[in-house]
């Protein structure tokens, strides 16, 4: 089945697409997608980095390609539909702290989406068509009721038309203070090996501290498994809710699901669920095999009984000792290093980093902490590991308590048997084994 034996091609395709989209230099050829820091660099990356990579009208030696070959990305991947660019915008509101109102403009909270048109004047579909000679550009610019604004770049358009679209968006302030995120979506079909549909997301999140966080997400779904009856039935079960559901929750999304991009997203979600179901089936099978082995092999019976008796204490140890230990040291790590290191800048990140310190003693992480504060770095790492080791030693000293009553009785019976054997040898005046007469 594809889900288990043919993931290599998907892995290679996803990494090839990711590298081509994110590592392409722009500007002075020293910056990449991950270096985009403001709106000006965003447009520069679109013009010099993204479009020359995806919109290719010439081959490697400069010859003009036939028009039917313009939609190929990295030679072998056919682009479906074009480049989809959409953004989410936050509302413009009065700042919560009113004392700064006299010298500070409005605030733009990211949790509230703005559904009005962007820029000034309003960027409407009709105005966009007029700006490009009344060409039929339906769906090239649309306003969603969810607060998303999308624009399409058709790869069959000439460079002049593509440039005119970008100029129009820049003039109408497509990216401004209210921008919450801008996402570039690309759909690819690769039929060189097993047919694969690949969806690439490049998302730029505009933080309200003045930073842009670039993210990427490359997902792949196989085309071939849907030819079999089993996968097709499973696919219909999951997708029917989204496409033909009667509830209000799903019916409002029918319009969006009608897009091919949304259908591919549904398929990717289905395959994600299928992989999880398959993996869980394997885990359950392995667990069942262990149960059969432990019940059928006498040597494993005492081990099983020991673990059964010790389960409560082990859970107590993991939940209380390690839980308190990690939570306390994670809080200390966030206070000490959270403003300087990404590994500790949130409580969840600090918990993960503290677990890494306790279990592995990561030297690289310790070096980063040492640069920020040598004293606190030494206290945080050494105390965390020492506390964990002490807790483990204390529990190890009580390991005799974990033995089941049956094993303790067996040990007592063995001692009694040895005493009786010794008493019998003394009475019979028989030297013990190993004694040289």
C-alpha positions in Angstrom: 0.0 0.0 0.0 1.3 3.5 -0.9 0.8 4.7 2.7 3.5 2.4 4.0 6.0 1.5 1.2 6.2 4.5 -1.2 6.9 7.6 0.9 10.4 8.2 -0.5 9.1 10.0 -3.7 6.9 12.2 -1.6 9.7 13.1 0.7 12.0 13.9 -2.2 9.4 16.0 -3.9 8.5 18.0 -0.9 12.1 18.8 0.0 12.9 19.7 -3.6 10.0 22.1 -3.8 10.8 23.6 -0.4 14.4 24.3 -1.2 13.6 25.8 -4.6 11.0 28.2 -3.2 12.8 29.3 0.0 16.5 29.3 -0.9 16.3 31.3 -4.1 18.3 34.6 -3.5 16.9 38.0 -4.3 18.1 41.6 -4.0 21.9 41.6 -3.8 21.8 37.7 -4.0 22.6 37.5 -0.3 19.0 37.3 1.0 16.4 34.5 0.8 12.8 34.0 1.8 13.8 33.6 5.4 15.3 37.1 5.4 12.1 39.0 4.5 11.8 41.6 7.2 9.3 44.3 6.0 6.8 45.1 3.3 9.5 46.5 0.9 11.5 43.3 1.1 8.3 41.3 0.7 7.7 42.9 -2.8 11.3 42.6 -3.6 11.2 38.9 -2.8 8.1 38.4 -4.9 9.6 40.2 -7.9 13.2 38.8 -7.8 12.8 35.6 -5.9 9.4 33.9 -6.3 8.3 34.9 -9.8 11.6 34.2 -11.6 11.5 30.7 -9.9 7.9 29.8 -10.8 7.2 31.9 -13.9 9.7 30.5 -16.4 9.5 31.4 -20.1 13.0 30.4 -21.1 15.1 27.3 -20.8 18.5 26.9 -19.1 20.4 28.4 -22.1 18.0 31.3 -22.7 15.8 30.0 -25.5 12.1 30.9 -25.3 10.0 27.9 -24.4 6.7 27.0 -26.1 3.7 28.5 -24.4 2.4 25.0 -23.3 5.6 24.5 -21.3 5.3 27.7 -19.2 3.5 26.0 -16.4 6.3 23.6 -15.3 8.1 24.2 -12.1 11.6 22.8 -11.7 11.3 21.0 -15.1 9.0 18.1 -14.0 6.2 19.6 -11.9 3.1 21.0 -13.6 1.7 24.0 -11.9 -2.1 23.8 -11.6 -4.1 27.0 -11.7 -1.3 29.5 -11.1 0.1 31.3 -8.1 -2.5 32.1 -5.4 -1.6 35.1 -3.2 -4.0 35.9 -0.3 -3.8 37.9 2.9 -5.7 38.2 6.2 -6.1 41.6 7.7 -6.8 42.8 11.2 -9.2 45.5 12.2 -8.2 49.1 13.0 -9.2 49.8 16.5 -8.5 52.3 19.3 -5.6 51.2 21.5 -6.6 49.6 24.7 -4.2 51.8 26.8 -6.0 55.2 26.3 -3.2 57.2 28.0 -1.0 56.9 24.9 -3.8 58.0 22.5 -2.5 61.5 22.2 0.7 60.5 20.6 0.0 57.0 19.2 -2.1 56.0 16.2 -4.7 53.2 16.1 -3.9 49.6 17.1 -4.4 46.5 14.9 -5.1 43.4 17.1 -4.4 40.3 15.1 -7.3 38.3 16.6 -9.9 40.5 14.9 -10.2 40.1 11.1 -11.2 43.1 8.9 -13.7 42.3 6.1 -13.5 45.6 4.4 -11.4 46.2 1.2 -7.8 47.0 1.6 -5.9 50.1 0.7 -7.1 53.4 -0.6 -9.0 53.7 -2.8 -10.8 50.4 -2.5 -9.3 47.6 -4.5 -12.4 46.1 -6.2 -12.5 43.5 -8.9 -14.0 45.9 -11.4 -11.3 48.5 -10.8 -8.7 45.8 -11.2 -10.1 44.7 -14.6 -10.2 48.3 -15.8 -6.6 48.7 -14.9 -5.7 45.8 -17.1 -7.6 46.7 -20.3 -10.9 45.0 -19.4 -9.4 41.6 -19.6 -11.5 38.7 -18.3 -10.0 38.4 -14.8 -12.8 36.7 -12.9 -11.5 35.3 -9.5 -8.2 37.1 -9.9 -9.2 39.3 -7.1 -11.9 38.4 -4.6 -13.1 39.4 -1.1 -14.0 36.5 1.2 -16.5 37.0 4.0 -13.8 35.5 6.3 -11.6 38.5 5.8 -9.2 37.0 3.2 -8.3 38.8 0.0 -6.9 36.7 -2.8 -5.2 37.4 -6.1 -4.0 35.0 -8.8 -0.9 35.1 -11.0 -1.6 33.2 -14.2 1.6 31.5 -15.5 0.3 31.8 -19.1 0.3 35.6 -18.9 3.3 37.6 -20.2 5.8 39.2 -18.0 4.1 42.6 -18.6 0.7 41.5 -17.4 2.2 39.8 -14.3 4.2 43.0 -13.5 1.0 45.1 -14.0 -0.8 43.0 -11.4 1.9 43.4 -8.9 2.2 47.1 -9.5 -1.6 47.5 -9.0 -1.4 45.7 -5.7 1.5 47.8 -4.5 -0.2 51.0 -5.5 -3.3 50.0 -3.6 -1.3 49.1 -0.5 -2.0 45.4 -0.5 0.4 45.1 2.4 0.1 47.7 5.2 -0.2 48.1 8.9 -3.4 46.0 9.0 -1.9 43.0 7.3 -1.9 39.9 9.6 -0.5 37.4 7.2 0.3 36.9 3.5 0.2 33.4 2.0 1.5 32.2 -1.3 -0.1 28.9 -2.4 1.1 26.7 -5.3 -0.4 23.4 -6.5 1.9 21.0 -8.4 1.4 17.7 -10.2 4.3 15.3 -10.6 3.6 12.3 -12.8 7.2 11.2 -13.3 7.1 8.4 -10.7 3.8 7.7 -8.9 1.4 10.6 -9.6 1.7 13.0 -6.8 -0.2 16.2 -6.0 1.9 18.7 -4.0 0.6 21.8 -2.3 3.1 24.4 -1.2 2.3 27.1 1.4 4.6 30.0 2.1 3.1 32.1 4.8 4.6 35.4 6.1 3.1 36.4 9.5 3.3 40.1 10.4 3.8 40.3 14.1 2.7 43.5 15.9 6.2 44.0 17.2 7.5 44.8 13.7 8.8 41.4 12.8 7.8 39.2 9.9 8.0 35.4 10.6 8.3 33.3 7.4 6.8 29.8 7.5 6.5 27.0 5.0 4.4 24.0 4.7 4.7 21.4 1.8 2.1 18.7 1.7 1.7 15.8 -0.7 -1.1 13.5 -1.6 -0.9 10.5 -3.9 -3.2 10.3 -6.9 -3.1 6.5 -7.5 -4.6 5.2 -4.2 -8.0 6.8 -5.1 -8.2 4.2 -7.9 -8.8 1.4 -5.5 -12.2 0.7 -3.9 -11.0 0.8 -0.2 -9.3 4.1 -0.3 -12.1 5.6 -2.5 -14.7 4.6 0.1 -12.7 6.1 3.0 -12.1 9.2 0.9 -15.9 9.6 0.3 -16.7 9.2 4.0 -14.4 12.1 5.1 -15.0 14.4 2.1 -18.8 14.0 1.9 -19.2 16.0 5.1 -17.3 18.9 3.7 -18.9 18.8 0.2 -22.5 17.6 0.7 -23.2 18.1 4.4 -26.6 19.4 5.3 -25.6 21.0 8.6 -25.2 24.8 8.9 -21.6 24.3 10.0 -20.6 22.7 6.7 -23.1 24.3 4.3 -21.6 27.7 4.6 -18.3 26.4 3.3 -19.7 24.8 0.1 -18.7 27.8 -1.9 -15.1 27.6 -0.8 -14.9 23.8 -1.1 -15.9 24.1 -4.8 -12.4 25.4 -5.6 -10.0 22.7 -6.7 -7.5 23.9 -4.1 -9.9 23.2 -1.3 -10.6 19.7 -2.7 -6.9 19.0 -2.7 -6.8 20.2 0.9 -9.6 17.8 1.8 -7.7 15.0 0.1 -4.5 15.8 2.0 -6.4 15.9 5.3 -8.0 12.5 4.4 -4.6 11.0 3.7 -3.2 12.4 6.9 -6.0 10.7 8.8 -5.5 7.5 6.9 -1.8 7.4 7.8 -2.7 8.0 11.5 -5.2 5.2 11.4 -2.7 2.8 9.8 0.0 3.7 12.3 -2.3 3.2 15.2 -3.3 -0.2 13.8 0.3 -1.2 13.7 0.8 0.0 17.3 -2.3 -2.0 18.5 -1.0 -5.1 16.6 2.4 -4.8 18.3 0.7 -4.3 21.7 -1.4 -7.4 21.1 1.6 -9.5 20.2 3.3 -8.5 23.4 0.2 -9.4 25.4 0.1 -12.9 23.8 3.8 -13.4 24.3 3.7 -12.3 28.0 0.7 -14.5 28.7 2.1 -17.5 26.8 5.8 -17.5 28.0 6.1 -18.4 31.7 9.3 -16.3 32.1 7.4 -13.1 31.3 4.7 -13.7 33.8 6.6 -12.4 36.8 7.7 -9.4 34.8 4.1 -8.6 33.9 3.0 -9.0 37.5 5.8 -6.7 38.7 4.9 -4.0 36.3 1.2 -4.3 37.2 1.9 -3.8 40.9 4.4 -1.0 40.2 2.3 0.8 37.7 0.6 3.1 40.3 3.9 4.1 41.8 5.5 4.6 38.5 2.7 6.9 37.4 3.0 8.8 40.7 6.7 9.2 40.1 6.3 10.4 36.5 3.3 12.7 37.3 4.5 14.3 40.6 8.3 14.1 40.7 9.1 14.7 37.1 6.0 16.9 36.5 6.9 19.3 39.3 10.5 19.2 38.4 10.0 20.0 34.8 7.4 22.7 35.4 9.5 24.4 38.1 12.7 24.4 36.1 10.8 25.4 32.9 9.5 28.5 34.6 12.9 29.3 35.8 14.4 28.8 32.4 11.7 31.1 30.8 12.5 33.9 33.3 16.2 33.5 33.0 16.6 33.1 29.2 13.2 33.8 27.6 14.0 37.3 26.3 17.2 36.1 24.6 16.6 32.5 23.4 13.9 31.1 21.2 14.1 27.8 23.1 12.7 29.5 26.3 10.7 32.4 25.0 7.3 30.7 25.7 6.4 28.4 28.6 5.7 25.5 26.2 9.1 25.9 24.5 10.8 26.1 27.9 9.2 22.8 29.0 10.5 21.1 25.9 14.0 22.6 26.3 14.0 21.6 30.0 13.1 18.0 29.2 16.0 18.0 26.6 18.4 19.3 29.3 17.3 16.7 31.8 17.3 13.7 29.5 20.2 14.4 27.2 22.2 17.3 28.6 22.4 19.0 25.2 25.7 20.8 25.0 24.6 23.2 22.2 21.6 24.4 24.3 23.9 24.8 27.3 26.3 26.9 25.2 23.5 29.3 24.2 22.4 29.6 27.8 26.0 30.2 28.9 26.4 33.1 26.5 23.3 34.8 27.9 24.1 34.2 31.6 26.9 31.8 32.6 25.9 31.6 36.3 22.2 30.9 35.7 23.0 28.5 32.8 25.2 26.4 35.1 22.5 26.5 37.9 19.7 25.6 35.5 21.4 22.7 33.7 23.3 21.1 36.6 20.5 21.5 39.2 17.9 20.1 36.8 19.9 17.0 36.0 21.0 16.5 39.6 17.5 16.8 40.9 16.3 14.2 38.3 19.1 11.9 39.2 18.4 12.2 42.9 14.7 11.4 42.3 15.6 8.4 40.3 18.1 7.2 43.0 15.5 7.6 45.7 13.0 5.5 43.8 15.7 2.9 43.0 16.4 2.5 46.7 12.8 1.4 47.1 12.8 -1.0 44.2 12.2 -3.9 46.7 8.8 -2.5 47.4 7.9 -2.9 43.7 8.3 -6.7 43.9 5.0 -8.5 44.1 4.1 -10.5 47.2 4.5 -13.7 45.2 8.2 -13.0 44.5 8.9 -12.1 48.1 7.3 -15.4 49.2 9.5 -17.2 46.7 12.6 -15.6 48.1 11.6 -16.5 51.6 11.0 -20.1 50.6 14.4 -20.3 49.0 16.1 -19.0 52.2 14.1 -21.6 54.2 15.1 -24.4 51.9 18.8 -23.4 52.2 18.6 -23.4 56.0 16.9 -26.8 56.0 19.6 -28.2 53.6 22.3 -26.8 55.9 20.7 -28.3 59.0 20.4 -31.6 57.2 24.1 -31.6 56.3 25.1 -30.8 59.8 23.1 -33.7 61.2 24.4 -36.1 58.6 27.9 -34.7 59.1 28.2 -34.3 55.4 30.6 -31.5 54.4 29.0 -28.8 52.3 29.6 -28.9 48.5 33.0 -27.6 47.5 34.7 -28.6 50.7 38.1 -30.4 50.3 38.3 -33.4 52.6 
